[in-house]
Each structure stands twice: as structure tokens, then as C-alpha cells.
Amino acid sequence: MTDTTAAEAAQTALSDALGRLATTPRLLVALDFDGTLAPEVDAAMEARALPEALDAIRRLVALDATTVALVSGRDMSSLTRIAETPDEVLLVGSHGIEVRVDGHTTSLTEEELARREVISSVMHGAADGREGVFVEEKPAGLALHTRLADAETTREVRAAVHDGLVDVAGVHEREGKNVREYAVRATGKDDGVARLREAVDATAVLFAGDDVTDEDALRSLSGSDVGVKVGASDLETAAAHRVGDPWAVARLLHELADLREHLGHA
């Protein structure tokens, strides 16, 4: 099979899956933000969803029995400031720890708060003065960003953080693209999707994401759910379908809106 034929077959399979998904009684569309709706940028707070993607989201939330949610590793404060989505869009931040459905709360125990202070001290100590290294504060932990750092600096800083936390009990490490996170609570995007599914009583879910951390959510899908991996075709994934970039995600969301408008749902 030629590359062109394979790409056409993959697109047909995705369109068929979207067609089946469009008829589900109560649809949840759950989407990662960075690298999925928004092209990746060097300055995290400059990220914005593509206008085409926002248009598709507005179309979807206007439909009956259709819920759209963002499921991000960003903390809720950051996600709220950059998302620019309609108020009807539900938000999940900090890999499932924070959920905005009817408001959100993040409650850490005193022990967890103390452990977070240890993480903060170690991570800032390792990162301070290191060119291209950025530490992001999150409610239940911190993220070490090295997108702008050279390979040697990245290795040194990561090693210092690892050595400082390796003997601290109850610290959970998570790897992403150019970022390593340490948290006091082991939640994943699968937990966020599960909470959303229950909250809206979804009969099927579309989840799309580009990062390693999105694989938790993709692996949790089953039945009539549809998982989509965003990015290069050589990336390993649990998703049954792939698209290349955020522009392709926007087209996918418009296609789903078209199908749900015209096919209706049970």
C-alpha cells in the first residue's frame, strides 16, 4: 500500500468513526490544549487555540446533548486565562486534579502541602540560574520545563531534581514533551475524563491529545469512544486514529459538528 493510499484509508476510517460517534445520545468531546488545539510556542502563556478550532467548539457546544471539555496538564488558573473558550466548555486542569464543572476545588492534606514545599525547594534550587529552564507552579506540584534549554543543561537539571527527590516518599513523577512534573498526588488525564464522563452521563467520548500524558486518557477509552493522537506518525500511541497537527484537529471538530448536525442522535 502506498503512503497516499494508506493516508486515504486512515482518513476514511476516522470519518467512519466520527459518523458513528455523531449519533451517540450524549456526546463528550474532551481535548488536550497545547499541541492539540493550540500550536506549541516557547512562551507558555502566549499559547492560544486556533480560531478554526474555537469556531468548531462553539458549533459543538450549541448542539443538544453535546459537551466539550479541555483536559490539560496546565493548572486551572493558567488554563482559564489562555483558553478563550465559551463558558459552556468544561475544564480539567493539573492532569485531573482540578475540575471545573460547577466550580472546582483542590484540597491537599497538610502532609501533601508539606511534601509540595519540598518539591518546590528542590526544583527551584536546581533550576535557578539555568538558561532556558522554567519552573511552573501547580496546585499539587511543579513542572520543570526545558524546551529552551540545551541538552547538557537539561540532563544536569533533571539529574539534580531526581537526586533531591528520589528518597522523598509520596512524590509522583510524570514525563511530558520537554517537561517533567513532580506532584504529591497520582492523578492522570484518565481520571479527568472519567469524572467528566460521569458528570455529563456521556454515552461516548472523543478524546484528542498530542502528549505522552494524553496516553492515560487514550488508554482509558472503550466501546464506542474515539481516540485521536495528534502529531508525527512515528509516535507510539494507544489511539486508533491519528491526525498531524492542530489545524487537522480543527478540521476534525468541524467534521464532527457537521455530522452531528445532519445525522442527529438517538
N, C-alpha and C positions, 0 to 999 in steps of 0.2 A: 504494500500500500504506500503510495507516495505521500509526502508531507502534506500536500494540498488536499488529497483525498482524506487523510486522517483528520485534518483540521475541520473539514466539512462534516465528517461523521461525528466528531466531538460536538460541533455546534448543533447538529441535528438532535443528538442525544440530550443536550442541555435544553433545547427548545421543547422537546417532548416532555422532559421532566418538569419544566415550568408550566406547560399546558396542564399536566395532571395536578400540579400544586395549586394552580389558579382556581380549581373547582372545590378545594377543601372548604368546609363550613367556616372555620375560624383560623385565619392565617396569621402567623407571626413571622415578620421579616426582621431578622437580627443581624446587625452589620458591625464589623470592626470599623474603626475610623481611619487611623493613619495607615497609608498604603493601600487602603480599600476604597474609601470614599474620597480621601484627600491624598494627593501625591506627596511623597516623602520630601521633607525640607530639612535643612540643617538646624534652623531655629524652631524648636518645638511649638512655641506659641504663635508662630506665623502660619501654621498648617490650617488650611481651610478646605472644606468639601467642594468638589467641582460643582459649578452651577447646574450642570446637567443632572448630577446626582441629586441635588436638593430639589430640583423640579420633579424628578421621579418620586422622591419621598413624599412630596406634597400631594402628588396624584394618589399614591398608595394610601396615605392616612385619610384621604377624603372618601375612600371606599368603605362600604359596610363590612363589618366583621374582619377588618384588616388592621393589624397593629404593627408599627415599625419601632424598632429599638436599636440604639447604639450600644455595643458591648465592647468596652475599651479597657486597656491597661492603665490609661490615664486616671488620675484621681478625679472625683466628681467636679471639683471646683474648676480644674483645667478644662475638662470636657464641656462643661456648661458654657464656659467663656468662648470656646472656639467652634462649637458645633453648628450654631446658627440654624438649627432645625426647628420646625414647628413645635409648639408646646405639647402637642399630642404625642410626640415621639418620646418613648420611654428611654431612660438612660441607666446603664450599668457601668460603674467605674471601678478602678482598682482590682481588676480581674475578678469581679463578682462580689467583692466585699460591700460596695456601695450600690444601692439600687434605688432609682427614683421612679416610683410608681405613684404612690400617694404621699410623696415626700420620702426622705431617706434618712437613715441613722447608721452610724458606725460606732459600735460600743466595744471598746477594748477593756480588758480587765487591767487591774493595777499591775499585775505581773507582765502582761503584754506591753503595757506602756513603758515599763522599766526596760524590757528587752528591746523595744524600739529605740530607746535612748542609747543603748549600747551599739546598736546597728548604726545610728546616726554618727556617733562619735568615731567609730572605726572607719566608716565610709568617707566622712569629711576629712579625717586625718590622712587617709590615703590619697584623696583627690586634690586637696588644696595645693595650689601652685603648679598643677599638672596641665600643660597646654592641651586644649581640645577635650578635656574631661569635664563632665557636668553631672552634678548630683541633684536628682529630683526628689523632693519630699512628697510622700504619700501618707494617707491616714494610718495605714498599718505597716509601713516600711519605707524603704527608699530604693531608688533606681539609679544605677551607675551607667551613664551614657558615655560612650566612647566613639561615636560616629565620626567626630572631627579629630580624634587623636591618632597618632601613628601607631604602628603595630607594636613597637617596643614599649611605648608608654602604656598602651592597653594591657599588655602582658604584666607589666610591673604593678600597675594599679590593681588589676584584678587579683594578682597574687597576694598583694598586701591586704586587701579586703578579706580574701579567703582565709589567710593565716590568722587575721584578727578575729574571725567569727567561727572558725572551724570547731572550737570547743564550747561554743555557746549553745546550750540546748534550746530547742524550740524555734530556731531560725530556719526559714524555708527559702531556698534559692530557686530562682526561675530564670531561664535563659531566653532572650529575645534577639531581634536583629540589632546588633550594635548596642545592646543594653543587657545588663544583668541586674536582677532585682532580688532584694532580700526582704522578707516580710515575716511578721510574727504570727501569721495565720495562713494556713494552706488552703486557699480557695483558688479556683480556676474559672475560666470563662464558661466551662460546662455548668458550674454552679449557677452562674448568672443566667444562662439560657434556661436552666431548669426552673429557676424562680420566676422568670418571665412566662414560661410556658404554663406554669400553674396559675399565675396571676391572671392571665387572659384566657385560660382554658383553651389554648391553641390545639387544633386538630392536626396541624402540620407546621413545620418550621423551615424557612430558608435561612441558612447561615452562610455568610461570606467573610473570609478573612485572609490576610497575607502572611501573618507572622507565625513563628513557632508556637507562640502561646495560644494561637487560634486552634491549634490541633486538638486541644482538650475538648473544645466545643464541637469540632467536626467529628471527633470520635464518638461523641455522645448522641449523635443523630441516629434515627432508626425509622423503620416503616416508610411512610410517605414523605419524610423530611428530605430536603435537598441541601447538600453541602457543596460549596464552591471555593476552591483555592485560587487566590489572586497572586499572579507573579509568574516567574520563569517556569517553563515546563519541566525542568530537571529537579525542582523542589519536591521532596518527599511529602506525601500528604495522605490523610485518611479520606479526603473528599473524593466524590465520584466524578466531579466536574471541575474544569479549570477555565479561567479567563486571564488575560495578560496583564491588565493594569486597571487603575480606577476609571478610566474612560470606558473600558469594556464593562465594568460593574454598572456604570450609569446606563449603558445601553441595555444591559440585562434587566435592570429595575424598570426601565420604561417598557420593555417587552412584557414583563410580568404584569405591570399595570394595564397594558393593552389587553392581555389575555383575561385578566380578572374582570375588566370592564365588559368584555364581549362575551366571555363564556359564562359569566355568572358563577355562583357557587351554591352548593346544596343547602 
